[in-house]
Amino acid sequence: MDPKRVKVRRKARLSWLQVVIHILGWLPLAWIIVDFLTANLTINPIQEVTQRLGRSAAYFLIASLACTPLNTLFGWREMLKRRRALGLYAFLYASLHALMFIGVDYGFSLNVLNEVLLTKPYALMGMTAFLILVPLAITSFKWFMKKMGRGWTSLHRLVYLAAVVDVAHYAWAKKGNLLTLSGDILKPLILGLLLILLLVLRIPVVRKWISGLRQRFKARGRPSPAR
Amino acid sequence: MDNKLKHVAVPSSEITSESAYFSRRDWLKTMGIASAATLLAACAPRGTGIGSGTTVSPTPGIPIPDSAPGGVSDELGDPANRFEEITNYNNYYEFTTDKEGVARLSEGFQTSPWSVEVGGLVHNPKTYAVEDLLRFEQKERVYRLRCVEAWSMVIPWQGFELGDLLQEVEPMSSAEYVAFTTLYDPGQYPGQSGPFYPWPYTEGLRLDEAYHRLTLVATGLYGQPLPNQNGAPLRLVVPWKYGFKSIKAIVKIELTEQRPETLWNTIAPGEYGFYSNVNPGVDHPRWSQASERRIGELNRRATLMFNGYSEEVASLYTGMDLSVDY
């Protein structure tokens, strides 16, 4: 890399996008704390906090998966650099969500938890999604990225699996049936459709077709020299 | 105070714990007034105490203890949940799936005029205006409500036994089940416009379950008319079954020979059986039913068989495999 550019980059301040992401990143937690202090966490606060943390985790996970398509579709390159922060916020909320469930809801009582974690699909899927995220979070530092080379990319492709399992977890935690489109499934359904869209946009053929379109669009939009 | 509500513990014959309930309330009231009198007497100049013939009139501003927290409890000694808890945490998907949002969205719900059509396999089919139903003997019952989502509350209902109503319409001998239907009115129920549910809400009981003296048609709670979010103007309360069996805002009661379709059973038959008795031993595919969170408590508590009403209702199911007929 050109040394001059490195220097310039070091000088650069936080971009507005970074500021927005970090504010959004802490907002759900701050909100929970404010609602806790003002006794606004509903009359079933443990469940409310658990669910809010879980939803936040899902939203950040989906947001982290939206970065690449945003670049493909609109050429928004900076999004690629923000994947890590979004992914780590997803991990933060997933950890708090899991801790809340195991520690506060079930008070670490292992004999009760065993039955839940090993036999209930929603809990099983939640655990699976979380366990997938753990190595991804640990290896999210640049050092690992360099050290692991191609292996890093392969490992981090697991995030697709984590996201699919997470949406299934969400759907299973609700009273309804995603497969027959009945019951309380609107939110998991929206999240699932969004996830499918984001994954489809990554299929090489689709991706190439879109960037081809974009190039042509760009060329047409350019003012013609005749003018 | 040994005077716990006995109505639920007493077998079918005489479940009237209301008398116990009222006598206890009266006792509390008397105690309150007596202690107020004592207080006043203590403040009064010497020689003008109760013994001296001076009448002490009840002073305004002295609270009557029957609405005091901890004043009402179930027969196991657990206090009733607060009115605010009971009326701000409602599963009523016709309004919204947001339990906290039901109270606000149901504010303008029209419960008057309201009539309930009772028909099907009965000798005296009849449409009741909701006011007519008040002539059935009104009871006060403090019941546990256990939601299939593994939370629970203790709620002081008032209402009448469904059996009293059934007796009046005289079911035919061919009647085996009772089917209930909630109002269908997407204009009032925003949730009924959605595509994911086979509205209107329907529920059902076997005839002997419907006749059971614990089975209540509630028209109020905490001594007040039933709030809209809790299913006004009238709802079913079947305390030994998961909460969703206790259908709200009933407009139709029909006696049938065939087991009726019920909403949650239609959506997910593998999860919500027709019986849906509270049963910590029967594994639910979605949630563990072994424990529950009592609203207002930090720790989970073990879920009781038939929600703690085994003594009263277990005999309804003798010979049945409850893991098959869940």
Interface residues (C-beta under 8 A of the other chain):
Chain A: T42 I43 N44 I46 Q47 D105 Y106 G107 S109 V112 E115 V116 T119 K120 P121 Y122 W172 A173 K175 G176 N177 T180 L181 S182 G183 D184 I185 L186
Chain B: E84 E85 N88 Y89 Y93 T97 K99 E100 V148 E149 W151 G194 P195 F196 Y197 P198 W264 I267 A268 D283 P285 R286 W287 S288 A290 S291 R293 I295 G296 L298 N299 R300
